[in-house]
Amino acid sequence: MNKRALLIVDMSHDFVADDGGLTVGKPAQEIVSDMIKTANTFLENEDVVAVCMDAHTEDDPHFELWPKHNVIGTKGQKLYGELGTWYDTYKEHENLYYIPKSEYDAFFQTDLEEKLVAANVREVFVVGVCTDICNFLTVYGAYARGFKTFAIEDQMATFTGNQEMFLKQMETIFKTTIVETSDVVNKL
């Protein structure tokens, strides 16, 4: 039986909390409760949820481009708020994966593709931050590996003004289906 996967991208303290190192802030905070509902729906349906998280070393060259964020083992890299509590509750679930990533694309030099293929996943739904950076490139990573892609637009946020433009780019370039939470939760 074919499965679906929900990829929760970069919902860390550094990307979401008001005092985070590279925060989206309020727009990211506002999507957490719907994200948890969606993740619960995926697990209840025996689908896959993968938490894909930036994981940087203290001296990562990435910090020549961006302020310091998501340093391995710090508070900044932990899942934000209630999402962290949710993860702690379900972390032993066989269909819940934690994928540390060093680049924007959650598939780049990780075992995400292998895990999804082994679980018979055919469709990938992406949520999290930032719409125009890690989400966009993770959608590309899924598309490039042959997965049908979906972006849950009301569970994505960014600190730039490029949300709508990058959703349109996903739709145009990668043939990503743009959906809302109600479309996903009510139809799974």
Secondary structure, 3 states (H helix, E strand, C coil): CCEEEEEEECCEHHHHCCCCCCCCCHHHHCCHHHHHHHHHHHHHCCCEEEEEEECECCCCHHHHCCCCCCECCCHHHCECHHHHHHHHHHCCCCCEEEEEECCCCCCCCCCHHHHHHHCCEEEEEEEEECHHHHHHHHHHHHHHCCCEEEEEEEEEECCCCCHHHHHHHHHHHCCCEEECHHHHHCCC
